[in-house]
Amino acid sequence: MQVRFVSELIANGESPDILFWVGCAGSFDQRAQKITKAFATILNKVGMNYAILGPEELCTGDPARRAGNEFLFQMMAYQNIQTLNNYGIKKIVTTCPHCFNIFKNEYPELGGNYEVIHHTTLLQQLIDEGKIKLKEGDSFKGKRITYHDSCYLGRGNDIYEAPRKVLEALDAELVEMKRCRKNGLCCGAGGSQMFKEDEPGKTRINWERANEAIATGSNIVASACPFCNTMITDGVKAAEKEADVQVMDVAELVAASLQD
């Protein structure tokens, strides 16, 4: 798989049209790495001029800020902004809504002003432009897919249609959960809750959300966030439905449906 570093392009007098911000989950979590590879496969397939920062990429600082460590957040953010600005980066795409949200809405207050796009929006654009060509009668024909709205993508940034339009381009049936869109239920990972245990006596919210997805009778739960993917996968395991229900990122579904 062809992956280029921004530093290498700059050294050769080139620059990427878009920076793919891989993110902590996409870099280090084994499950999320598959999402990263799927999205990179798509970008390579359509001939996108993109690059990554590689070892120069730090955490955006989102978990630190949500957990209340403003000092650590600002340290990370300022270093990232300095790196991005030094390379003249103008446009960023990310597969993580947490990274997307903080780049789009919070980095500007520190001097980091970029055009930020979530990967589902880019995928929709590429499909609409005819650059992504999907197989007819692909492997998802006859399958039922339900989509889980990420809080930062949906309520946080009003992105509801792009991921659904991408899923509708697949030869599958899209089924909505009872709580969806603005009324969607959080997976339980937001606000740095991903990294702590539930309060005693509480029902695990990810189990509740997974059960809602399972109740639709869907074969696949589509997500657009690595945190949501982890939480809902855990809920599916708790319900002992792993044999019946897959949890997949939108990019993985598209990558599996690409024409050869």
C-alpha positions in Angstrom: 0.0 0.0 0.0 1.4 3.4 -1.0 1.5 5.8 1.9 3.6 9.0 1.7 4.8 11.3 4.5 4.3 15.0 4.2 7.9 15.6 5.1 9.0 13.5 2.1 6.8 15.4 -0.3 7.9 18.8 1.0 11.5 17.7 0.6 10.8 16.9 -3.0 9.2 20.3 -3.7 5.6 18.8 -3.7 2.7 19.2 -1.3 -0.4 17.0 -0.7 -3.9 18.2 -1.6 -5.1 16.7 1.6 -3.6 15.5 4.9 -5.0 12.2 6.2 -5.0 12.6 10.0 -4.7 9.0 11.1 -5.4 9.6 14.8 -4.4 7.7 17.9 -7.0 4.9 17.5 -6.2 4.5 13.8 -2.5 4.3 14.5 -2.3 2.1 17.6 -5.6 0.2 18.1 -5.4 -3.1 16.1 -9.1 -3.0 15.2 -9.0 0.7 14.1 -5.9 0.0 12.1 -8.1 -2.0 9.7 -10.3 1.1 9.2 -7.2 3.2 8.5 -6.0 0.6 5.9 -9.5 0.4 4.3 -9.7 4.2 3.9 -6.1 4.4 2.6 -7.0 1.7 0.1 -9.9 3.8 -1.2 -7.8 7.0 -1.4 -5.1 5.1 -3.4 -7.8 3.5 -5.7 -9.2 6.9 -6.7 -5.7 8.4 -7.1 -6.0 11.0 -4.3 -2.9 13.1 -3.7 -2.7 12.7 0.1 -0.1 12.2 2.7 0.2 11.5 6.5 2.4 13.1 9.1 3.6 9.7 10.4 5.8 10.0 13.5 5.2 13.8 13.6 1.5 13.3 14.4 0.6 13.7 18.0 -2.8 13.1 19.7 -5.1 16.1 19.1 -5.5 16.5 22.8 -9.2 15.8 22.7 -9.2 13.2 25.5 -7.1 15.4 27.7 -9.4 18.4 27.3 -12.6 16.3 27.9 -11.0 14.8 31.0 -10.2 18.3 32.3 -6.5 18.6 31.6 -6.5 21.9 29.7 -2.7 22.3 30.1 -1.9 19.0 28.4 -4.5 19.7 25.7 -2.9 23.1 24.8 0.6 21.6 24.8 -0.5 19.0 22.3 -2.6 21.4 20.2 0.1 24.0 19.9 2.7 21.5 18.8 0.3 20.0 16.2 -0.6 23.5 14.9 3.1 24.4 14.6 3.7 21.2 12.6 0.7 21.7 10.3 1.3 25.3 9.7 5.0 24.7 9.0 4.0 22.3 6.2 1.3 24.7 4.9 -1.5 22.2 5.4 -4.9 23.6 4.3 -7.2 20.6 4.2 -7.4 17.6 6.6 -9.5 14.4 6.5 -10.0 12.2 9.5 -11.8 8.9 10.2 -12.4 10.0 13.8 -15.2 12.4 14.7 -13.4 13.4 17.9 -10.4 14.5 15.8 -12.7 16.1 13.3 -14.6 18.1 15.9 -11.6 19.4 17.7 -9.8 20.4 14.5 -12.9 22.1 13.1 -14.3 23.8 16.2 -11.6 24.2 18.8 -8.2 24.5 17.1 -9.1 27.8 15.4 -9.1 29.5 18.8 -5.4 28.6 19.0 -4.5 29.6 15.5 -5.1 26.3 13.7 -7.4 27.2 10.8 -8.0 24.3 8.3 -10.7 22.9 6.1 -11.6 19.8 7.9 -13.6 16.9 6.4 -14.8 13.7 7.9 -14.1 10.6 5.8 -17.8 9.8 5.3 -18.3 13.2 3.7 -15.3 12.7 1.4 -16.6 9.2 0.5 -20.0 10.6 -0.4 -18.3 13.2 -2.6 -16.2 10.7 -4.4 -19.2 8.4 -5.0 -21.3 11.3 -6.3 -18.4 12.3 -8.6 -18.1 8.8 -10.0 -14.6 8.4 -8.7 -15.5 5.5 -6.4 -17.0 2.7 -8.5 -18.7 0.0 -6.6 -19.4 -3.6 -7.7 -22.9 -4.4 -8.9 -24.4 -7.1 -6.7 -21.6 -6.8 -4.2 -21.0 -8.9 -1.1 -23.6 -7.0 0.9 -26.5 -7.8 -1.4 -29.4 -9.0 0.7 -27.8 -7.8 3.9 -29.4 -5.5 6.4 -27.3 -2.6 7.7 -28.1 -0.2 10.6 -26.1 2.9 11.1 -25.1 4.3 14.5 -24.7 8.1 14.7 -21.6 9.3 16.4 -22.3 12.1 18.8 -19.6 14.4 17.5 -20.5 13.7 13.9 -24.3 14.0 14.3 -25.4 16.3 17.1 -22.0 17.9 17.3 -21.6 18.8 13.7 -25.0 18.0 12.0 -23.6 15.3 9.7 -26.3 12.8 9.3 -26.8 12.3 5.6 -23.3 11.7 4.2 -22.7 8.3 5.9 -26.3 7.2 5.0 -25.9 8.2 1.4 -22.7 6.1 1.2 -24.4 3.1 2.7 -27.4 3.6 0.4 -24.9 3.2 -2.5 -24.3 -0.3 -1.4 -26.6 -3.1 -2.5 -28.0 -3.6 0.9 -31.1 -2.6 3.0 -30.5 0.3 5.4 -32.6 0.0 8.6 -32.8 2.7 11.2 -32.7 2.1 14.9 -35.6 3.6 17.0 -33.2 6.2 18.4 -31.3 7.7 15.5 -30.1 11.0 14.1 -30.7 13.8 16.6 -32.3 11.3 19.0 -29.4 8.8 18.7 -28.0 7.2 21.8 -24.4 7.7 22.7 -22.2 4.6 22.5 -20.8 5.6 25.9 -17.2 6.6 24.9 -17.5 10.4 24.7 -16.1 12.8 27.2 -13.1 10.5 27.8 -15.5 7.9 29.3 -13.9 5.4 26.8 -11.0 5.3 29.3 -12.8 4.7 32.6 -15.2 2.3 34.1 -18.9 2.8 34.4 -20.3 4.2 37.6 -21.6 1.5 40.0 -25.2 0.5 39.5 -25.4 1.9 36.0 -26.4 -0.2 32.9 -23.5 -0.2 30.5 -24.6 2.3 27.8 -22.8 0.5 25.0 -24.6 -2.7 25.8 -27.9 -0.8 25.6 -27.0 0.7 22.3 -25.8 -2.6 20.9 -29.0 -4.3 21.9 -30.9 -1.5 20.0 -28.9 -2.3 16.9 -29.4 -6.0 17.3 -33.1 -5.5 17.6 -33.3 -4.1 14.0 -32.4 -7.6 12.7 -29.4 -6.2 10.9 -26.4 -8.3 9.9 -24.1 -5.3 10.1 -23.9 -2.3 12.4 -22.1 0.5 10.5 -20.2 3.1 12.4 -18.1 6.1 11.4 -16.0 6.4 14.6 -13.3 4.1 16.0 -14.5 4.7 19.6 -18.1 3.8 18.6 -16.8 0.7 16.8 -15.0 -0.5 19.9 -18.0 0.2 22.3 -20.6 -1.4 20.1 -18.4 -4.4 19.3 -18.1 -4.9 23.1 -21.9 -4.7 23.4 -22.4 -7.3 20.6 -20.0 -9.6 22.3 -21.8 -9.1 25.6 -25.1 -10.1 23.9 -23.3 -13.2 22.4 -24.3 -12.1 18.9 -20.9 -12.1 17.3 -21.8 -14.9 15.0 -24.8 -12.9 13.7 -23.8 -9.3 13.7 -20.7 -7.5 12.4 -19.6 -4.0 13.4 -17.9 -2.3 10.5 -16.8 1.2 9.6 -18.4 2.8 6.6 -14.9 2.9 4.9 -14.5 -0.8 5.4 -17.8 -1.5 3.7 -16.9 0.7 0.8 -13.4 -0.8 0.5 -14.9 -4.3 0.4 -17.3 -3.2 -2.5 -14.7 -1.5 -4.7 -14.6 -2.6 -8.4 -11.4 -4.4 -9.2 
